[in-house]
């Protein structure tokens, strides 16, 4: 069975950092990404990366603060989050797609992790 398992969420103060991890199993993917969803809000794009080429995309709200990367040997994608702001508070979801071009909308992804909570206090 295809599985995406996120970890690394937690509570941090504004200006702090967290690194999220997503371990993929069950199959290979063309691209993987991160989305987030705050209470009462629609799930929004954060970052995505083509697995092999390194092509990346970032939401404007996180550009310059977040970095998506991979560990090929461990079949893992990471989201390094620096200079965190209270508005970054959300459940963060790992997502994967078989397409080579990483999309920026949740409908572009067919596989999802269970989510990990990130809370940033002021």
DOSE-892751 format. One line per field, with one value per atom (N, C-alpha, C, O, CB): residue in three letters; atom name; x, y, z. Coordinates in Angstrom, 3 decimals, decimal comma. Glycine has a CB too. Example, Ala and Ser with C-alpha at 12.3 -4.5 7.8 and 13.67 -1.06 7.14 Angstrom:
2
res: (ala/ala/ala/ala/ala/ser/ser/ser/ser/ser)
atom: (N/CA/C/O/CB/N/CA/C/O/CB)
X: (13,190/12,300/13,200/14,236/11,308/12,850/13,670/12,900/13,409/14,084)
Y: (-5,690/-4,500/-3,300/-3,319/-4,473/-2,250/-1,060/0,030/1,138/-0,598)
Z: (7,800/7,800/7,800/8,465/9,046/7,080/7,140/7,870/8,039/5,725)
//
This chain:
122
res: (unk/unk/unk/unk/unk/unk/unk/unk/unk/unk/unk/unk/unk/unk/unk/unk/unk/unk/unk/unk/unk/unk/unk/unk/unk/unk/unk/unk/unk/unk/unk/unk/unk/unk/unk/unk/unk/unk/unk/unk/unk/unk/unk/unk/unk/unk/unk/unk/unk/unk/unk/unk/unk/unk/unk/unk/unk/unk/unk/unk/unk/unk/unk/unk/unk/unk/unk/unk/unk/unk/unk/unk/unk/unk/unk/unk/unk/unk/unk/unk/unk/unk/unk/unk/unk/unk/unk/unk/unk/unk/unk/unk/unk/unk/unk/unk/unk/unk/unk/unk/unk/unk/unk/unk/unk/unk/unk/unk/unk/unk/unk/unk/unk/unk/unk/unk/unk/unk/unk/unk/unk/unk/unk/unk/unk/unk/unk/unk/unk/unk/unk/unk/unk/unk/unk/unk/unk/unk/unk/unk/unk/unk/unk/unk/unk/unk/unk/unk/unk/unk/unk/unk/unk/unk/unk/unk/unk/unk/unk/unk/unk/unk/unk/unk/unk/unk/unk/unk/unk/unk/unk/unk/unk/unk/unk/unk/unk/unk/unk/unk/unk/unk/unk/unk/unk/unk/unk/unk/unk/unk/unk/unk/unk/unk/unk/unk/unk/unk/unk/unk/unk/unk/unk/unk/unk/unk/unk/unk/unk/unk/unk/unk/unk/unk/unk/unk/unk/unk/unk/unk/unk/unk/unk/unk/unk/unk/unk/unk/unk/unk/unk/unk/unk/unk/unk/unk/unk/unk/unk/unk/unk/unk/unk/unk/unk/unk/unk/unk/unk/unk/unk/unk/unk/unk/unk/unk/unk/unk/unk/unk/unk/unk/unk/unk/unk/unk/unk/unk/unk/unk/unk/unk/unk/unk/unk/unk/unk/unk/unk/unk/unk/unk/unk/unk/unk/unk/unk/unk/unk/unk/unk/unk/unk/unk/unk/unk/unk/unk/unk/unk/unk/unk/unk/unk/unk/unk/unk/unk/unk/unk/unk/unk/unk/unk/unk/unk/unk/unk/unk/unk/unk/unk/unk/unk/unk/unk/unk/unk/unk/unk/unk/unk/unk/unk/unk/unk/unk/unk/unk/unk/unk/unk/unk/unk/unk/unk/unk/unk/unk/unk/unk/unk/unk/unk/unk/unk/unk/unk/unk/unk/unk/unk/unk/unk/unk/unk/unk/unk/unk/unk/unk/unk/unk/unk/unk/unk/unk/unk/unk/unk/unk/unk/unk/unk/unk/unk/unk/unk/unk/unk/unk/unk/unk/unk/unk/unk/unk/unk/unk/unk/unk/unk/unk/unk/unk/unk/unk/unk/unk/unk/unk/unk/unk/unk/unk/unk/unk/unk/unk/unk/unk/unk/unk/unk/unk/unk/unk/unk/unk/unk/unk/unk/unk/unk/unk/unk/unk/unk/unk/unk/unk/unk/unk/unk/unk/unk/unk/unk/unk/unk/unk/unk/unk/unk/unk/unk/unk/unk/unk/unk/unk/unk/unk/unk/unk/unk/unk/unk/unk/unk/unk/unk/unk/unk/unk/unk/unk/unk/unk/unk/unk/unk/unk/unk/unk/unk/unk/unk/unk/unk/unk/unk/unk/unk/unk/unk/unk/unk/unk/unk/unk/unk/unk/unk/unk/unk/unk/unk/unk/unk/unk/unk/unk/unk/unk/unk/unk/unk/unk/unk/unk/unk/unk/unk/unk/unk/unk/unk/unk/unk/unk/unk/unk/unk/unk/unk/unk/unk/unk/unk/unk/unk/unk/unk/unk/unk/unk/unk/unk/unk/unk/unk/unk/unk/unk/unk/unk/unk/unk/unk/unk/unk/unk/unk/unk/unk/unk/unk/unk/unk/unk/unk/unk/unk/unk/unk/unk/unk/unk/unk/unk/unk/unk/unk/unk/unk/unk/unk/unk/unk/unk/unk/unk/unk/unk/unk/unk/unk/unk/unk/unk/unk/unk/unk/unk/unk/unk/unk/unk/unk)
atom: (N/CA/C/O/CB/N/CA/C/O/CB/N/CA/C/O/CB/N/CA/C/O/CB/N/CA/C/O/CB/N/CA/C/O/CB/N/CA/C/O/CB/N/CA/C/O/CB/N/CA/C/O/CB/N/CA/C/O/CB/N/CA/C/O/CB/N/CA/C/O/CB/N/CA/C/O/CB/N/CA/C/O/CB/N/CA/C/O/CB/N/CA/C/O/CB/N/CA/C/O/CB/N/CA/C/O/CB/N/CA/C/O/CB/N/CA/C/O/CB/N/CA/C/O/CB/N/CA/C/O/CB/N/CA/C/O/CB/N/CA/C/O/CB/N/CA/C/O/CB/N/CA/C/O/CB/N/CA/C/O/CB/N/CA/C/O/CB/N/CA/C/O/CB/N/CA/C/O/CB/N/CA/C/O/CB/N/CA/C/O/CB/N/CA/C/O/CB/N/CA/C/O/CB/N/CA/C/O/CB/N/CA/C/O/CB/N/CA/C/O/CB/N/CA/C/O/CB/N/CA/C/O/CB/N/CA/C/O/CB/N/CA/C/O/CB/N/CA/C/O/CB/N/CA/C/O/CB/N/CA/C/O/CB/N/CA/C/O/CB/N/CA/C/O/CB/N/CA/C/O/CB/N/CA/C/O/CB/N/CA/C/O/CB/N/CA/C/O/CB/N/CA/C/O/CB/N/CA/C/O/CB/N/CA/C/O/CB/N/CA/C/O/CB/N/CA/C/O/CB/N/CA/C/O/CB/N/CA/C/O/CB/N/CA/C/O/CB/N/CA/C/O/CB/N/CA/C/O/CB/N/CA/C/O/CB/N/CA/C/O/CB/N/CA/C/O/CB/N/CA/C/O/CB/N/CA/C/O/CB/N/CA/C/O/CB/N/CA/C/O/CB/N/CA/C/O/CB/N/CA/C/O/CB/N/CA/C/O/CB/N/CA/C/O/CB/N/CA/C/O/CB/N/CA/C/O/CB/N/CA/C/O/CB/N/CA/C/O/CB/N/CA/C/O/CB/N/CA/C/O/CB/N/CA/C/O/CB/N/CA/C/O/CB/N/CA/C/O/CB/N/CA/C/O/CB/N/CA/C/O/CB/N/CA/C/O/CB/N/CA/C/O/CB/N/CA/C/O/CB/N/CA/C/O/CB/N/CA/C/O/CB/N/CA/C/O/CB/N/CA/C/O/CB/N/CA/C/O/CB/N/CA/C/O/CB/N/CA/C/O/CB/N/CA/C/O/CB/N/CA/C/O/CB/N/CA/C/O/CB/N/CA/C/O/CB/N/CA/C/O/CB/N/CA/C/O/CB/N/CA/C/O/CB/N/CA/C/O/CB/N/CA/C/O/CB/N/CA/C/O/CB/N/CA/C/O/CB/N/CA/C/O/CB/N/CA/C/O/CB/N/CA/C/O/CB/N/CA/C/O/CB/N/CA/C/O/CB/N/CA/C/O/CB/N/CA/C/O/CB/N/CA/C/O/CB/N/CA/C/O/CB/N/CA/C/O/CB/N/CA/C/O/CB/N/CA/C/O/CB/N/CA/C/O/CB/N/CA/C/O/CB/N/CA/C/O/CB/N/CA/C/O/CB/N/CA/C/O/CB/N/CA/C/O/CB/N/CA/C/O/CB)
X: (0,840/0,000/0,881/1,898/-0,954/0,495/1,216/0,995/-0,135/0,761/2,085/1,996/2,927/4,052/2,322/2,448/3,245/3,095/1,981/2,806/4,206/4,164/4,961/6,177/4,702/4,269/4,911/5,330/4,756/3,975/6,339/6,760/7,498/7,840/7,657/7,740/8,547/7,786/8,401/9,289/6,464/5,691/5,872/6,430/4,231/5,394/5,501/5,138/4,584/6,882/5,459/5,183/6,484/7,433/4,471/6,530/7,706/7,269/6,130/8,564/8,182/7,931/8,227/9,011/8,758/7,604/7,862/9,358/10,050/7,095/9,839/11,253/12,026/13,185/11,844/11,401/12,049/11,999/11,530/11,430/12,495/12,599/12,089/12,129/14,043/11,613/11,245/11,617/11,676/9,736/11,867/12,059/11,071/11,073/13,514/10,232/9,271/9,861/10,637/7,956/9,489/9,942/8,739/7,697/10,864/8,892/7,860/8,524/9,299/7,020/8,223/8,772/7,742/6,612/9,185/8,137/7,252/7,568/8,729/7,369/6,531/6,706/5,590/4,544/6,739/5,817/4,802/4,948/4,500/3,494/5,567/5,818/6,711/7,000/4,500/7,141/7,903/6,981/5,920/9,061/7,398/6,595/7,405/8,634/6,055/6,695/7,360/7,702/8,788/6,507/6,767/6,956/6,313/5,369/6,374/6,835/6,265/6,176/6,932/7,101/5,238/5,047/4,504/4,206/4,129/4,388/3,826/2,675/2,772/4,901/1,591/0,450/0,153/0,623/-0,787/-0,626/-1,020/-2,470/-3,002/-0,103/-3,091/-4,485/-4,706/-4,524/-5,408/-5,100/-5,449/-6,935/-7,695/-5,075/-7,369/-8,793/-9,674/-9,433/-9,036/-10,692/-11,611/-11,093/-11,776/-11,994/-9,898/-9,293/-9,155/-9,137/-7,925/-9,059/-8,830/-7,368/-6,484/-9,224/-7,130/-5,765/-4,995/-5,456/-5,741/-3,816/-3,058/-1,667/-1,079/-2,954/-1,174/0,146/1,242/1,145/0,332/2,287/3,448/4,697/5,344/3,655/5,035/6,250/6,148/5,408/7,498/6,889/6,910/8,247/8,954/5,763/8,576/9,849/9,692/9,104/10,934/10,232/10,355/11,406/12,489/10,712/11,088/11,931/13,365/14,299/11,354/13,551/14,880/15,599/16,792/14,786/14,908/15,565/15,907/16,821/14,698/15,197/15,420/14,627/14,785/16,841/13,781/12,911/12,002/11,354/12,078/11,952/11,154/10,224/10,474/12,053/9,149/8,218/7,833/7,720/6,965/7,633/7,268/6,122/6,033/8,472/5,257/4,260/4,946/5,964/3,214/4,390/4,986/5,089/6,016/4,175/4,155/4,123/5,279/5,583/2,832/5,926/7,011/8,342/9,363/6,668/8,357/9,578/10,644/10,379/9,293/11,838/12,926/13,013/14,025/12,800/11,963/11,951/11,933/12,539/10,756/11,241/11,108/11,935/12,106/9,624/12,445/13,200/12,751/12,710/14,718/12,415/12,068/13,281/13,958/10,840/13,556/14,699/14,369/13,314/15,948/15,266/15,039/16,239/17,356/14,701/16,004/17,046/16,707/15,830/17,141/17,406/17,070/17,234/16,408/17,930/18,298/18,580/17,483/17,199/19,913/16,874/15,831/14,426/13,442/16,022/14,328/13,041/12,214/11,039/12,268/12,849/12,258/12,344/13,343/12,945/11,296/11,302/11,178/10,455/10,149/11,890/11,914/11,374/11,413/13,328/10,879/10,533/11,205/10,771/8,980/12,267/12,946/12,240/12,142/14,451/11,749/10,975/11,734/11,928/9,554/12,160/12,873/12,052/11,115/14,251/12,424/11,743/10,235/9,490/12,110/9,800/8,381/7,561/8,005/8,165/6,355/5,418/4,146/3,846/5,101/3,389/2,129/1,195/0,462/1,426/1,206/0,343/0,763/0,043/0,313/1,921/2,327/1,652/1,767/3,834/0,958/0,285/-0,754/-1,640/-0,375/-0,638/-1,535/-1,153/-0,117/-1,483/-2,007/-1,624/-0,929/-1,470/-2,865/0,256/1,041/0,936/1,112/2,516/0,646/0,445/1,485/1,777/-0,955/2,028/2,869/1,989/0,999/3,886/2,345/1,573/2,499/3,654/0,661/1,986/2,784/1,933/0,721/3,413/2,592/1,934/2,865/4,083/1,509/2,302/3,115/3,618/4,500/2,325/3,082/3,515/4,896/5,300/2,518/5,619/6,979/7,025/7,973/7,762/6,028/5,976/5,193/3,992/5,341/5,832/5,118/4,034/4,306/6,101/2,826/1,718/1,644/2,363/0,438/0,767/0,611/-0,803/-1,149/0,990/-1,620/-2,971/-3,185/-2,619/-4,008/-4,005/-4,188/-4,744/-4,482/-5,106/-5,505/-6,063/-5,004/-5,286/-7,117/-3,797/-2,712/-2,076/-1,251/-1,664/-2,449/-1,808/-2,814/-3,902/-1,131/-2,435/-3,325/-3,020/-3,807/-3,305/-1,889/-1,472/-1,153/-0,504/-0,256/-1,615/-1,499/-1,096/-1,471/-2,798/-0,322/-0,025/-1,111/-2,103/1,303/-0,924/-1,949/-1,890/-2,843/-1,818/-0,805/-0,653/0,109/0,074/-1,985/0,799/1,501/1,271/1,382/3,020/0,952/0,581/1,808/2,773/-0,229/1,758/2,767/2,072/1,141/3,515/2,523/1,949/3,053/4,065/1,227/2,853/3,836/3,206/2,203/4,313/3,784/3,267/3,949/5,087/3,455/3,254/3,794/4,630/5,165/2,682)
Y: (-1,184/0,000/1,242/1,287/0,001/2,244/3,509/4,248/4,375/4,374/4,730/5,486/6,688/6,606/4,594/7,800/8,983/9,301/9,496/10,194/9,352/9,544/10,777/10,820/8,310/11,791/13,036/12,980/12,243/14,223/13,773/13,952/15,280/15,892/12,770/15,720/16,906/18,141/19,170/17,212/18,072/19,218/19,475/18,652/19,017/20,626/20,975/22,414/23,093/20,708/22,872/24,239/25,018/24,596/24,250/26,149/27,013/28,460/28,806/26,811/29,298/30,726/31,367/30,841/31,379/32,495/33,236/33,479/33,843/34,573/33,270/33,407/32,113/32,047/34,393/31,087/29,804/28,966/29,412/29,057/27,734/26,844/25,448/25,013/26,773/24,764/23,361/22,699/23,357/23,188/21,403/20,632/19,477/18,623/20,116/19,467/18,399/17,329/17,628/18,942/16,087/14,968/14,203/14,135/14,039/13,632/12,799/11,590/11,726/13,590/10,424/9,181/8,530/8,269/8,222/8,273/7,661/6,184/5,777/8,369/5,388/3,961/3,433/4,066/3,208/2,279/1,631/1,820/0,979/2,113/2,912/3,188/4,408/5,086/3,396/4,680/5,890/6,961/6,659/5,602/8,215/9,350/10,271/10,298/10,121/11,024/12,020/13,271/13,830/12,371/13,716/14,927/14,761/13,989/16,150/15,490/15,508/16,940/17,807/14,655/17,176/18,538/18,608/17,597/19,262/19,846/20,132/21,116/22,109/20,685/20,826/21,715/21,949/21,206/21,131/22,983/23,237/23,691/24,247/24,288/23,442/23,806/24,298/23,556/22,618/25,554/26,141/25,946/25,732/27,637/26,015/25,840/26,796/28,004/26,032/26,253/27,058/27,526/28,274/28,212/27,102/27,530/26,356/25,195/28,169/26,683/25,680/25,253/26,039/26,212/24,019/23,535/24,318/24,461/22,031/24,824/25,667/25,107/24,414/27,064/25,427/24,986/25,676/26,864/25,247/24,928/25,474/25,347/26,347/24,768/24,126/23,881/22,539/21,661/23,929/22,371/21,106/20,919/21,882/21,040/19,665/19,331/18,114/17,106/19,074/18,226/17,057/16,151/16,605/17,438/14,872/13,967/13,924/13,999/12,603/13,804/13,575/14,836/14,988/12,640/15,732/16,885/17,997/18,779/17,436/18,082/19,154/20,415/21,400/19,483/20,417/21,558/21,774/20,838/21,342/22,995/23,311/24,478/25,305/23,620/24,535/25,650/25,983/25,099/25,324/27,273/27,731/28,729/29,525/28,353/28,672/29,718/31,027/31,030/29,339/32,138/33,438/33,692/34,363/34,543/33,167/33,417/32,772/33,175/32,930/31,778/31,080/31,209/30,767/29,634/31,795/31,911/32,672/33,738/32,613/32,116/32,714/32,259/32,490/34,172/31,610/31,113/29,589/28,995/31,669/28,961/27,501/26,920/27,548/27,080/25,720/25,011/23,556/22,880/25,107/23,075/21,673/20,942/21,446/21,509/19,769/18,987/17,504/17,126/19,326/16,683/15,240/14,489/15,008/14,754/13,272/12,309/11,070/10,294/12,009/10,885/9,799/8,432/7,540/9,881/8,272/6,984/6,567/5,378/7,033/7,530/7,244/7,449/7,285/8,104/7,807/8,064/9,043/8,808/6,753/10,134/11,107/12,512/12,882/11,055/13,280/14,689/15,509/15,131/15,025/16,632/17,478/18,864/19,318/17,575/19,515/20,925/21,636/21,518/21,140/22,374/23,180/24,518/25,242/23,363/24,848/26,062/26,962/26,615/25,740/28,112/29,097/30,375/30,602/29,391/31,201/32,485/32,311/33,034/33,477/31,355/31,029/32,175/32,907/29,780/32,309/33,344/32,698/31,558/34,289/33,405/32,840/32,409/31,432/33,843/33,109/32,756/31,470/30,981/33,878/30,918/29,616/28,471/27,314/29,473/28,779/27,758/27,025/27,646/28,384/25,707/24,891/23,428/23,100/25,309/22,562/21,172/21,081/21,516/20,206/20,523/20,395/18,975/18,004/20,771/18,873/17,586/17,354/18,243/17,499/16,175/15,727/15,173/14,492/14,672/15,460/14,994/14,501/14,918/16,108/13,614/13,058/12,870/12,671/11,728/12,938/12,741/11,991/12,029/14,084/11,313/10,606/11,524/11,132/9,474/12,732/13,658/14,208/14,307/14,799/14,565/15,061/16,543/16,991/14,817/17,302/18,726/18,936/18,664/19,513/19,415/19,565/20,638/21,785/19,904/20,261/21,190/22,035/21,792/20,454/23,039/23,965/23,973/24,863/25,355/23,008/22,889/21,487/20,518/23,214/21,390/20,090/19,036/17,845/20,230/19,466/18,518/17,910/16,942/19,198/18,456/17,916/16,686/16,022/18,974/16,383/15,310/14,238/14,534/15,866/12,998/11,888/11,113/10,261/10,973/11,397/10,674/11,661/12,681/9,774/11,352/12,279/11,582/10,437/13,006/12,297/11,840/12,242/12,861/12,378/11,889/12,133/13,537/13,972/11,127/14,246/15,595/15,662/14,728/16,219/16,771/17,032/18,485/19,385/16,725/18,710/20,041/20,909/20,490/19,942/22,118/23,139/24,333/24,895/23,549/24,717/25,857/26,859/26,511/25,411/28,098/29,159/30,220/30,830/29,772/30,438/31,415/32,760/32,825/30,928/33,828/35,165/35,557/36,665/36,158)
Z: (0,000/0,000/0,000/0,692/1,216/-0,771/-0,814/0,497/0,970/-2,022/1,076/2,316/2,290/1,796/3,507/2,824/3,079/4,561/5,047/2,171/5,273/6,712/7,084/6,896/7,448/7,617/8,024/9,488/10,290/7,789/9,813/11,192/11,299/10,287/11,668/12,524/12,753/13,177/13,461/11,547/13,228/13,669/15,150/15,875/13,355/15,590/16,992/17,243/16,379/17,490/18,440/18,880/18,946/19,607/20,255/18,264/18,284/18,408/18,096/17,018/18,863/18,906/17,567/16,777/19,995/17,314/16,084/15,923/16,873/16,081/14,706/14,423/14,522/14,112/15,337/15,059/15,208/13,948/12,901/16,328/14,069/12,919/13,256/14,407/12,433/12,232/12,304/10,994/9,955/12,607/11,037/9,822/9,806/10,692/9,714/8,789/8,604/7,696/6,789/8,024/7,947/7,139/6,609/7,260/7,953/5,430/4,842/4,204/3,258/3,802/4,719/4,195/3,290/3,703/5,342/2,062/1,083/0,934/0,983/-0,268/0,753/0,542/-0,344/-0,485/1,882/-0,933/-1,736/-3,231/-4,010/-1,327/-3,640/-5,045/-5,174/-4,188/-5,809/-6,385/-6,657/-7,220/-7,766/-7,632/-7,081/-7,519/-8,410/-8,350/-6,319/-9,238/-10,059/-9,287/-9,441/-11,230/-8,450/-7,659/-6,297/-6,128/-8,382/-5,337/-4,000/-3,522/-3,959/-3,025/-2,616/-2,155/-0,741/-0,105/-3,081/-0,275/1,032/0,892/0,171/1,981/1,587/1,693/3,166/4,028/0,959/3,450/4,828/4,876/3,915/5,474/6,014/6,191/7,610/8,575/5,875/7,723/9,002/9,258/8,313/9,041/10,518/10,821/10,033/10,014/12,303/9,386/8,615/7,277/6,579/9,394/6,904/5,650/4,687/5,094/5,907/3,416/2,397/2,419/2,760/1,009/2,055/1,975/0,916/-0,217/1,664/1,291/0,386/0,121/0,951/0,946/-1,042/-1,474/-0,683/-0,379/-2,958/-0,350/0,337/-0,525/-0,838/1,676/-0,906/-1,677/-2,374/-1,930/-0,774/-3,467/-4,184/-4,880/-5,178/-5,198/-5,131/-5,768/-6,667/-6,276/-4,709/-7,891/-8,725/-8,118/-7,746/-10,178/-8,017/-7,263/-7,759/-6,960/-7,301/-9,064/-9,608/-10,061/-9,798/-10,745/-10,728/-11,346/-10,372/-10,630/-12,419/-9,264/-8,316/-8,586/-7,864/-8,291/-9,602/-9,863/-8,663/-8,193/-11,155/-8,170/-6,990/-7,251/-8,128/-5,807/-6,480/-6,495/-5,065/-4,215/-7,346/-4,809/-3,482/-3,559/-4,493/-2,780/-2,569/-2,425/-2,067/-1,375/-1,360/-2,536/-2,244/-0,744/-0,289/-2,900/0,015/1,445/2,201/3,324/2,004/1,602/2,283/1,569/2,095/2,434/0,399/-0,388/0,397/0,953/-1,729/0,433/1,177/2,613/3,275/1,142/3,113/4,485/4,551/5,443/5,224/3,612/3,600/2,466/1,421/3,457/2,683/1,661/1,613/2,640/1,933/0,416/0,238/-0,314/-1,211/-0,702/0,213/-0,222/-0,124/0,386/0,616/-0,608/-0,605/-0,079/-0,065/-1,996/0,350/0,671/-0,131/0,248/2,230/-1,241/-2,152/-1,498/-1,694/-3,395/-0,724/-0,106/0,865/1,010/0,612/1,524/2,499/1,945/2,667/3,711/0,665/0,024/0,848/1,128/-0,175/1,226/2,129/1,547/0,930/3,490/1,748/1,390/2,672/3,594/0,388/2,718/3,898/3,581/2,437/4,453/4,598/4,510/5,677/6,823/4,524/5,373/6,374/6,468/5,478/6,031/7,645/7,852/8,812/9,977/8,393/8,323/9,117/9,229/8,463/8,506/10,194/10,411/10,464/9,803/9,308/11,248/11,305/11,876/12,761/12,133/11,345/11,747/12,278/11,925/10,569/13,124/13,610/12,482/12,634/14,487/11,372/10,260/9,553/8,682/9,277/9,918/9,407/10,158/9,754/9,496/11,230/12,022/11,180/10,594/13,257/11,126/10,320/10,489/11,067/8,824/9,976/9,786/8,437/7,420/9,865/8,433/7,209/6,678/7,413/7,459/5,385/4,739/3,657/2,858/4,150/3,640/2,551/1,444/1,714/3,032/0,202/-0,936/-2,038/-2,125/-1,460/-2,874/-3,958/-5,200/-5,120/-3,538/-6,348/-7,628/-8,555/-8,382/-8,248/-9,533/-10,515/-11,618/-12,384/-11,118/-11,719/-12,758/-12,458/-11,299/-12,904/-13,514/-13,355/-13,002/-12,358/-14,615/-13,410/-13,122/-11,840/-11,814/-14,296/-10,765/-9,492/-9,566/-9,922/-8,376/-9,233/-9,262/-8,014/-7,045/-9,446/-8,036/-6,920/-6,360/-5,584/-7,351/-6,733/-6,216/-5,672/-6,178/-7,306/-4,636/-3,998/-4,952/-4,784/-2,812/-5,946/-6,905/-7,817/-8,523/-7,740/-7,815/-8,620/-7,985/-8,612/-8,843/-6,763/-6,009/-5,624/-5,131/-4,759/-5,854/-5,576/-4,315/-3,902/-6,699/-3,700/-2,504/-1,402/-1,635/-2,794/-0,193/0,926/2,209/2,463/1,133/3,012/4,352/5,321/4,936/4,809/6,582/7,595/8,181/8,827/8,701/7,971/8,472/9,778/10,580/8,644/9,988/11,235/11,630/10,798/11,099/12,890/13,360/13,586/14,225/14,644/13,055/13,310/13,943/13,367/11,996/15,121/15,819/16,129/16,738/17,116/15,706/15,913/16,801/16,431/14,554/17,954/18,896/18,700/18,234/20,330/19,055/18,915/20,115/20,160/18,714)
//
